[in-house]
Amino acid sequence: DSELCDKIISQDVESEQRRRTLAKSKSINIEKNDLLNLLRTEPDFILDELSHSPEWTVTNVQGM
């Protein structure tokens, strides 16, 4: 169980770092913007999330 928890935490940290790097490259202040809104509306954030999502998520989204 602790190995699974470590993996989940590691993925969360990696995702957070990736999002912050992307925001910085786009000159977006992630502290002043709604991250959920960015993930839903900004094409670069959407593509980044899809490219790092499990395969079933990408397949489901593409099938919509």
N, C-alpha and C positions, 0 to 999 in steps of 0.2 A: 504493500500500500504506500509506503513512504517513497518508493521509487516512482510510482505513478504520480504522486503529489509533486515530487521534485521535477518531473517532466512537464507537468502542467504549469508550474510556477516559472520554469525556464522558458516555456513558450510564451507566457504572458509578458515576461520581461523583454523577450526578443521582439514581440509585437509592439510593445510600448516604445522601444528604442527605434524601431523601423518607422513608426508613425511620427515620432518626433523629428527624425532625420528628414522624412518626406516633407513635413510641415516647414521645417527650416529651409529646405531647398526651394520651397514655394513662397517664402517670406510670409508664412502664416503663423501668427502667434497662437500656439495651441492652447495657451492658458486663457486667452480671451475669446476663443471660439468653442462652440459646442462640438466636441469630437464626434458624437453620434451623428450630428448633422453633416459634418465633413465626410464621414464614412458613407453616408447615404447620397450625397449630392456632388461631391468633387470627383470627377472621372479618375484622376490619378490615385486617389485614396481607394476608390472602388476597385480599380484594377489591381492595386497592391494587395488588398484584402483577398480578392479572388485568387490571386496567384499564390497566396500563402495559406489558403483554406484547404481543408481535406477534400479529396477528390469528389466525394458525394455532394458536398456543398456546391462546388463549381458546376457539377452536372445538373443539379436541381435548379440553380439559378439560370444556367444557359437554356434549360428546357422550358423556362417560363415564357 
